[in-house]
Amino acid sequence: MTFPTYATLGGLHIGDPHTLLWSAAREGRFDEVEASIRKLEVRTIRNHGAKSPEATHWIEVRAVVARIAGNHGLASQLWLAAARFHSSPPNRELRAARTCLDQAFHEWGNIEDDRVAASLAPTLRAMYHDDPSYRPDVPDAIDRRLLYMSIRGQG
């Protein structure tokens, strides 16, 4: 898999964009980071196609930025989208799909808004059920959290 070897951040030409994207995100410069990702993504889609592994990479980058921003719901949703792309033909990469799915589950566990967690739970559970290396502990953990949220919501 190849990625762009150059990018701009705030008009400054840089080499590998990832280090500066993470740094800018940690500094809270999310609008600038998002604009840079969009430029890189457009170039990647133009060169490789919208459903290419290279384009999916920028969904994963957005997920990392969302985690840095503390938006675990968005991070989980983006990891689920990346997992879907990786698990779909013709470029099916089960290892990459599984990694993204595990990242989605990890971020889902950090979501503080019960409504957001509940809305992502069915997709997360279904994708684990469809995973050839099905981990029954994950859907069980999802169900336990949903039960806890429902009990807590009644109190």
C-alpha positions, -999 to +999 in steps of 0.1 A: +000+000+000+014+034-009+005+067+006+012+103-005+048+112+002+040+149+005+013+171+018+006+206+030-004+216+065-012+253+069+004+260+035+037+244+047+051+216+024+059+185+045+070+150+038+051+121+054+019+138+065+010+115+095+035+129+121+023+165+115-013+155+114-011+138+148+009+167+162-016+193+149-045+172+162-029+170+197-026+208+196-063+210+189-060+223+153-088+200+141-101+222+113-066+225+098-061+188+102-095+180+086-087+203+056-053+186+051-069+151+053-095+161+027-069+173+003-049+141+007-080+120+004-092+138-028-058+132-044-058+096-033-094+090-046-084+106-079-053+083-082-067+050-067-105+052-066-130+058-038-131+022-026-094+015-027-073+005+003-054+038-001-087+059+002-098+038+031-066+047+048-078+083+052-110+071+069-086+054+094-066+086+098-099+105+105-107+078+132-074+085+149-079+122+148-114+117+163-099+097+191-073+124+198-102+149+198-120+127+224-149+120+200-150+082+206-184+079+189-171+093+157-139+073+160-159+041+164-182+049+135-152+057+112-134+024+123-166+005+115-167+022+080-130+012+074-137-024+086-166-025+061-144-014+032-117-039+042-141-068+044-158-061+011-147-076-022-128-072-044-100-059-021-110-081+009-084-079+036-097-098+066-067-089+089-072-052+082-109-055+087-105-073+120-080-047+132-104-019+123-133-038+140-113-042+172-104-005+171-142+003+167-150-018+197-123-002+218-135+033+209-171+022+215-162+012+250-151+048+256-182+065+244-198+084+272-231+092+255-254+062+260-275+071+229-245+071+207-232+038+221-266+022+217-270+034+181-236+018+171-241-014+191-262-033+165-237-026+137-207-035+159-224-067+170-234-077+135-199-071+121-184-093+148-209-121+140-199-118+103-162-120+112-147-154+103-127-154+135-158-146+155-151-136+191-182-144+212-168-123+241-173-091+222-210-094+214-214-105+251-196-074+262-218-052+240-249-068+255-237-064+290-230-027+284-264-022+268-280-039+298-261-017+322-271+014+303-307+004+304-306-003+341-288+029+348-313+048+326-342+035+347-327+048+380 
